[in-house]
C-alpha cells in the first residue's frame, strides 16, 4: 500500500496499491468526498500507465493541479 501527501489540493493524502501493474484500492483523505470516491472506483483495476495518461495535467479551477493529477504523480512515484 502506498501513501502520498498531496500538494495544492483540498485532499491531503492518497492511499492506493498497485498489483500486477493495476491501480487498486484508491482512497483520498479530505477533498470532495463524492467525486474522489468516484475517481477511486473508476480507476480501480486500470493499468497504472493508462491511469497516469488520463489524469496527469488535469487542473481544478484556477489551481494548476487537481486530485486526479496528484494521483497520477503518486502512481508515477510508486512505479519508480
C-alpha positions as CSV (number, residue, x, y, z in Angstrom):
1,X,0.0,0.0,0.0
2,X,1.3,3.4,-0.9
3,X,0.7,6.7,0.8
4,X,1.2,10.1,-1.0
5,X,0.9,13.5,0.6
6,X,-0.8,15.8,-1.9
7,X,0.1,19.4,-2.7
8,X,-2.1,22.2,-3.9
9,X,-5.4,20.3,-3.5
10,X,-8.2,20.1,-1.0
11,X,-7.4,16.4,-0.3
12,X,-4.3,15.9,2.0
13,X,-3.3,12.3,1.2
14,X,-3.9,9.5,-1.2
15,X,-3.7,5.8,-0.3
16,X,-3.5,3.2,-3.0
17,X,-2.0,0.0,-4.2
18,X,-0.5,-1.3,-7.4
19,X,-0.9,-5.0,-8.1
20,X,0.3,-6.6,-11.3
21,X,0.5,-3.2,-12.9
22,X,-3.1,-2.2,-12.0
23,X,-4.2,0.5,-9.7
24,X,-6.2,-0.7,-6.7
25,X,-7.9,0.5,-3.6
26,X,-7.6,4.3,-4.1
27,X,-8.7,6.3,-1.1
28,X,-8.4,10.1,-0.8
29,X,-8.2,11.8,2.6
30,X,-10.2,15.1,2.6
31,X,-11.4,16.9,-0.5
32,X,-14.7,16.4,-2.4
33,X,-15.8,13.1,-0.9
34,X,-18.2,12.0,-3.6
35,X,-16.0,13.0,-6.5
36,X,-13.0,11.4,-5.0
37,X,-14.8,8.2,-4.2
38,X,-15.9,8.1,-7.9
39,X,-12.3,8.6,-9.1
40,X,-11.3,5.7,-6.9
41,X,-13.9,3.4,-8.3
42,X,-13.3,4.5,-11.9
43,X,-9.5,3.8,-11.8
44,X,-9.8,0.6,-9.8
45,X,-8.3,-2.1,-11.9
46,X,-7.0,0.3,-14.5
47,X,-3.5,-0.1,-15.9
48,X,-1.2,2.2,-14.0
49,X,0.3,3.8,-17.1
50,X,-3.2,4.4,-18.6
51,X,-4.3,6.0,-15.3
52,X,-1.3,8.4,-15.4
53,X,-2.0,9.2,-19.1
54,X,-5.7,10.0,-18.4
55,X,-5.2,12.0,-15.2
56,X,-1.9,13.8,-15.5
57,X,-2.2,17.5,-16.1
58,X,-5.8,18.0,-15.1
59,X,-6.3,21.2,-13.2
60,X,-9.0,22.2,-10.7
61,X,-10.5,25.7,-11.2
62,X,-7.6,28.1,-11.1
63,X,-5.3,25.6,-9.4
64,X,-2.5,24.2,-11.6
65,X,-3.2,20.7,-10.2
66,X,-6.1,18.5,-9.1
67,X,-6.7,15.4,-7.0
68,X,-6.6,13.4,-10.2
69,X,-3.3,15.0,-11.3
70,X,-1.9,14.3,-7.8
71,X,-2.9,10.7,-8.1
72,X,-1.1,10.5,-11.4
73,X,2.0,11.9,-9.8
74,X,1.7,9.4,-6.9
75,X,1.4,6.5,-9.2
76,X,4.5,7.7,-11.2
77,X,6.4,7.9,-8.0
78,X,5.3,4.4,-6.9
79,X,6.4,2.9,-10.2
80,X,9.9,4.3,-9.9
